[in-house]
Amino acid sequence: MGHFKNFKVTVYCVAEILNRMDLKTLEEQYDFIEKYVGIDKVYLEPFRGPVLVDRNKIRTVTDFFRSRGVEVSGGMTTVCPPLTEEDRKKQRLFGTLCYTNKGMRDHIKKISEYTAELFDEVILDDFYFTNCTCEECIRAKGDRSWTDFRRDLMKDVSENLIVGPARKVNPNVKMIIKFPNWRESYHATGYRPDVEKDIFDRVYTGTETRASAYQDQHLPTYLSYSLVRWMDEASDGRNQGTWFDTYQCWPVDDYLEQGYLSAFAKPEEITLFQWTDLFENKLVTPLGLQFKRIDRMLDKAGKPVGIPAYIPHASEGENHIEDFLGMQGIALNPTPKFPEKGSVLLTESSLCDPDVFGKLKDFLVKD
């Protein structure tokens, strides 16, 4: 039995923290998080950037959590330091990989195999995209647009460098892809929820809206709810959980609202990022109390409903207009599937579907 009836609370631990953690510190931090929130499951990350955690360290930490009744799964983040001097010239943001580069391709394949050997469930953090514009990428792109090139490239990477190798070393492994909170730009960086939902076993949703008034993305808080609903529709009900962090979350309500809205979207799991950011953090101390209240509400709640807002795959336009309307109290349920009956909200993003007018005509005639 978990701490709550309607969702599991999970915590993600990054490789750098895991690598330097001793058992005494781990126990102290566990006691704090368990007291104020409750831990049902952890994702332990063997690799991120320059850090690769030793197998024995992973086993020791895994044993610690399992002895306390906590589920343990794995994670990996596809960022990488330059492997050669030539790699330093590549134009990449956030240390993401150049997936046309043989050295980096070989490297991430080995990491996927290593992680799958350690765990039967593995989640990818949301740096799983490409923005590289190096000469190798330009040659590989050819006459295609950057969007088409990156979409084709990441399909290949998903099948042949991540999921395929992982399943070869561990046929039981379940692979999860986490999508970030910037849905309107997925296609430009290689994310393909419509395709990757069938390559990976499950999907996950980043619900980080943080302090909307002053943080750099200026995301309406409603996105912490609406993006989960869109992703659940996009994955045919295979969205496993939500994920948010403590960054740029002042005052405390900005942090807690991520939790409220994530929970109301009815995920199986709510993941808190990341382990040491939660320890002795006054943003976190009221979270468990609020989760208990929301859990009681969810006992009496059914499936989330709302007016379908048609947001096709690979679309952009009046970005987040459905979220701004949601902030005004209009119940909206974003979906990449055009509804068959009832009501529908169409936005500029809907026009990215070349067949939208035909669908609208059929919808009006039928209704």
GUDRENSE-972578 format. One record per residue: residue in one letter; x, y negated, z of N, C-alpha, C in turn. Coordinates in steps of 0.1 Angstrom, whole numbers, plus 5000, padded with zeros to 4 digits. Layout:
aXYZXYZXYZ;...
This chain:
m500850125000500050005000500949885000;g500549784991501349664991500749565001;h501349445001500949335010499549275007;f499149284994497949224989497149324981;k495849314980495049404973495049394958;n495249264953494949234939496249214931;f497349214937498649194930499849234939;k500949264932502149284939502949164939;v503749134950504649024950506049084948;t506749034937508049084934509048974935;v510349004936511348904937512548954927;y513048854920514048884910515448834917;c516448924915517748894921518748894909;v519448784907520348764896521648834899;a522448864888523648944889524648874898;e524848754897525948684904525648694919;i524348674923524048694938524148834942;l523748924934523749064937525249114939;n526049064931527449104930528249064943;r527848954949528648904961527848934974;m526749004973525849024985526449134994;d526549115007526849215016525549255023;l525549375029524349425035523849345047;k524749285054524249205066523449075060;t524049015050523348895044522048935038;l522149055031520949095024519749125034;e520149185045519049215055518549085061;e519348985064518948855069517948795060;q518348785047517448725037516148805034;y516348935035515149015033514148985044;d514548985056513648955068512948825066;f513648725061512948595060511848605049;i512248655037511248665026510048755030;e510348865036509348955040508348895050;k508948815059508148755069507148645063;y507648565055506848455050506048475037;v506448575029505748605017505348755017;g506248845018505948985017506549035004;i507349145004508049194992507549334989;d506949354978506449484973507449544963;k508249464956509049514946510149414943;v511349464939512449374934512849414920;y513349314913514049344900515549304903;l516349404901517849384904518549374890;e519349274888519949244875521449274875;p521749374868523249414867524049324858;f523349244849524149164840523549034837;r524448924838524048794833525348724831;g525548674818526748594815527948674817;p528848614825530148684828530148794838;v528948814845528948904856528249044852;l528949154855528449284854528649354867;v527549394873527549444887527949594886;d528849644895529249774896528149874899;r528149994894527050094897526950124912;n528050134919527950164933527250054941;k527549924937526849814943525349824941;i524949854928523549864925522949974933;r523550084935523050194942522850164957;t523850094963523750054977522549964979;v522449864971521349764972519949834970;t519949924960518749994957518350084969;d519250144975518950234987518450144998;f518950025000518549935010517049905009;f516649864997515249834994514249954995;r514750064990513850174990513650235004;s514650215013514550255027513450165034;r513150055028512049965034510749975026;g510650065018509450085011509149994999;v510249934994510149834983510549904970;e509649884960509949934947511149864941;v511949934932513149874926513049904911;s513249794904513449804889514549714885;g514949714872516149644868515749524859;g516749434857516549324849517849294841;m517749224830518949174823518649044816;t519648964815519548834809520548824797;t520048804785520848804773521548674771;v522448634780523348524779524748584780;c525648524773527048584772528048474771;p529148484778530248394776530948414762;p531648324756532348354743533248474745;l533148564735534048684736535348664729;t535448564720536648534713536748384713;e537948334709538148184707537248134696;e536948214686536148174675534648154680;d534248234690532948224695532648094702;r533748024706533547904713533047794704;k533147814691532747714681531247724678;k530647834682529247864678528347764685;q527347714678526447614684525247684690;r525447714703524447784710524047714723;l522747714726522347654739522147754750;f522547724762522347804774523047934773;g524147944765524848074764524148194758;t523048164750522348274744523248334733;l522948454729523848524720523648484705;c524748504698524648494683524448634679;y523248664674522848804670523348844656;t524048764649524648804637526148844639;n526648814651528048844655528248984660;k529049064653529249204657529649224671;g530549144676531049154690529949134700;m529049034698527949014707526849114706;r526649164693525649264691526049394699;d527349434697527849554704527749534719;h528049414724528049384738526649404744;i525649344738524349354744523749494743;k524149564733523649704731524249784743;k525449764747526049834758525449794771;i525049664772524449624784523049684786;s522249694775520949754775521049904779;e522049974774522250114777522650124792;y523550044797523950044811522850024820;t521949924817520849894826519850004826;a519550064814518650174813519050294820;e520450314821520950434829520650414844;l520550294848520450264863518950264867;f518050224858516650194862515650264852;d514450294856513450344847512550234843;e512750114847511950004843512849884842;v512849814831513849704829513049584823;i513249464829512649344823513749254818;l513449184807514349084801513948944806;d514848874811514648734814514448654801;d513848544802513448474790514448394783;f515748434783516748384774516948474762;y515948554759515948644748515448574735;f516248484731515948414718517248374712;t517148314700518348264693518148124688;n519148044689519147914684520547884677;c521247984674522647974669522547924654;t523447834651523447784637524947784632;c525647894636527047904632527047954617;e528347954612528447994598527948134595;e528148224604527648364603526148364601;c525548284609524048284609523548214596;i524248114592523848044579523948134567;r525048214567525248314556524148424557;a523848474569522848574570521448524567;k521248394570519848334567519548334552;g520548304544520348294530519348184526;d518348224518517348124514516148114523;r516148194533514948194542514948074551;s513848034556513747924566514447984579;w514747884588515347934601514348014609;t513047974608512048044615511848184610;d511848204597511648344591512948424594;f514048364593515348434596515348484610;r515048394619515148434634514048534637;r512948524632511848624634512248764630;d512848764618513348894613514548944621;l515448854625516548894632516248954646;m515348884653515048934667514149064667;k513449084656512749214655513849324654;d514849304646515949394644516649414658;v516949304665517649314678516749394688;s515449364688514649434698514649584695;e514449624683514349764679515749844681;n516749774676518049844674519149814684;l519049714692520049674701519549684716;i518249664718517649664731516849794734;v515749804728514749914732515250044727;g515650054715516150184709517350244717;p518450174719519550224727519150264742;a518250174748517850204761517050334762;r516150364753515450484753516250604750;k517350584742518150694739518950754751;v519350664760520050704772519150744783;n517950684782516950714793515550724787;p515150834782513750844775512650804784;n512750794797511750754806511650604808;v512650534803512650384806511450314800;k510950214808509950124803510549984802;m510449934790511149804787510049694786;i510349584793509449474794510049344789;i509349274780509849144775509149034782;k509848944788509248824794509348704784;f508148644782508048534773508048404782;p508748294777508848174784507648094784;n507647974790506447884791506347794779;w507047814768506947724757506447794744;r505247834745504547914735504647854721;e504447714721504347644708505647654700;s506747704706508047704699508547854698;y507747954701508248084701508848124687;h508048094677508448134663509648074658;a509947954663511247884659512447944664;t512348024675513548084681513548234681;g512648294673512648434671511748514680;y510948454689510048524697508848564689;r508348684690507248734682506348824691;p505448764699504548844707503748934699;d503348904687502448994679503149114675;v504449114674505249224670505949294682;e506549214691507249264702506349334712;k505149304712504249384722504149534718;d504449564706504449704701505849764702;i506849684703508249734704508549764719;f508149674727508349684742507149754748;d507349814760506249874766505249784773;r505649674779504849574785505449434782;v504649334785505049194784504949124797;y505549014799505548934811505448784807;t504848704816504648564812505348464822;g506148374817506648264825505648164828;t505348134841504248034844504847914851;e506047884848506747764855506247634849;t505347564856504947434852505647324861;r506047364873506847274882506147144884;a506847034886506246904888505946844875;s504746844871504346804857504646654855;a504646574865504746434863506146384859;y507146464864508546414861509546514856;q509146644855510046734850510146734835;d511246784829511546754815510546804805;q509746914808508846964798507446904799;h507146844810505846774812504646874809;l504646984815503647084812502447074821;p501247064815500047064824499947184833;t499547164845499547274855498647394851;y497647364843496647464838497447574831;l498547544825499347644817499747764826;s499947744839500247854848499147954848;y497947924844496848014842496648044828;s496547944819496147974805497148054797;l498448034799499348104791499248254795;v498948294807498848434811497648494803;r496548414802495348464795495648484780;w496348384775496748394760497648514758;m498548544767499548654766498848784768;d497848784777497148914779496248944766;e495648844760494948864748495948914737;a497048844736498048874725498649004726;s498749064738499349194740498349304742;d497149274739496049374741495949434755;g496049334764495949374778497149434785;r498349414779499549474784500449374791;n499949254795500749164803500849214817;q502049244822502249304835502249204846;g502749084843502948994855503248854851;t503348774861503748634859505048604867;w505648494864506948464869507148314871;f507548264882507848124884508948104894;d509447974895510547954903510347824912;t511347784919511247674929511747544923;y512247544911512947434906512047314902;q512447194905511647074901510247084907;c510147134919508747154925508547074937;w508646944937508346864948507246774944;p506146754952506046804966505646954966;v505447014977505247154979504047204971;d503047124969501847164962502147204947;d503247144941503547174928504047314927;y504747364937505247504938504047594940;l503247564950502147654954501147664943;e500847554935499847564924500347664914;q501647684911502047784902501647924907;g501647944920501248064926499748084925;y498947974928497547994928497048034914;l497547954904497047974890497548104884;s498748134888499248264883498348384889;a497948374901497148474907495748484901;f495148364899493748354893493748414879;a494848424872494948484859494848634860;k494848694872494748834874495848924869;p497148884871498248974867498349094877;e499149194873499449304882500449264892;e501449174888502549134896502748984895;i503248934906503748794906505148794911;t506048754902507448754904507948614908;l508748614919509348494924510848494920;f511248384914512648374909513348264918;q514548284923515148414924515548424939;w516148534943516248584957516748474966;t517948424964518548324973517848184973;d517148154962516448034962515248034971;l514848154975513648164984514048154999;f515248195002515748205016515848065022;e515148055034515047925041514647805033;n513747835024513247725015511847695020;k511647565024510347525030509247525019;l509547535006508547554996507847684998;v508647785002508247925002507447965014;t507747895026507147945038505647945038;p504947855031503447865032502847965021;l503748015013503248095001502448215005;g503048295015502348415019500948385025;l500848275033499548245038498548215027;q498948135017498148105006497748224998;f498748314996498448434988497348514995;k497348525009496348595016494948535013;r494848405013493548345010493148374996;i494048354987493648384973493348534971;d494048614977493748764976492248794981;r491848724991490448744996489448684985;m489848574979488948524968488848624957;l490048674953490048774942489248894944;d489048934957488249044960486849034955;k486448904954485048874950484948824935;a486148814929486148764915486248874905;g485648844893485648944882486748904872;k486548934860487548904849487548754846;p488648694844488648554841487948534828;v487148424827486348394815486448244812;g486048214800486048074796485848064781;i485647944776485447914762486747954754;p486648044744487848084737488447954730;a489747934732490547834725491447904715;y491147894703491847974693493247914690;i494247984695495647944693496348054686;p496448054673497048164666498548184669;h499048304666500548324667501248224658;a502448194662503348104654502647974650;s501947914660501247784657501747674666;e501547554661501847434668501047324663;g500847214671499947104667499747014678;e498547004683498246924695498547014707;n499847024709500347114719499747084733;h499147194739498647194753497347114754;i496747084743495447004745494447094753;e494447224751493547314758493947304773;d495147284777495547274791495147144797;f495247034789494846904794493346904797;l492546974788491146984789490847074802;g491647184803491447264815491647184828;m492647094828492847014840491646924843;q490746894833489546814835488346904840;g488647034842487547124847486847204837;i487247194824486647274814487247414813;a486547514816487047654816487347704802;l488647714799489047764786489947884787;n489747974777490548094777491248104763;p492548054763493248064750493448204745;t493348214732493548354726494048334712;p494848434707495348434693494348504684;k493148554690492148624682490948534681;f490548524668489348444666488148514671;p487248444680486148514686485048554676;e484348654679483248704670481948634672;k481748574684480448504686480648414698;g479548344701479548244713480148114709;s481148064716481647934714483147944711;v483747844705485147844702485647694702;l486847674707487547544706488647564696;l488547474685489547474675490347344677;t491747354676492547244677493447234664;e494347144664495247134653496047254651;s496447324662497147444662496347554654;s495047554655494247654648494447644633;l494847534628495047514613496247594609;c497147634618498247714613497847854608;d496547894611496048014605495447974591;p496048024580495547974567494148024564;d493648114571492248174569491248114579;v491648014586490747964597489447914592;f489347844580488047794576487147914572;g487648014566486848134563486348194575;k487148204585486748264598485648184605;l485848044604484847954610483547964603;k483547974589482347994582481548114586;d482348234586481648354590481148344604;f481848284613481448264627480148184628;l480048074621478847994621477648064615;v477848134604476748204597476248314606;k477148394612476748504620476048454633;d476448344638475848304651474548234649;
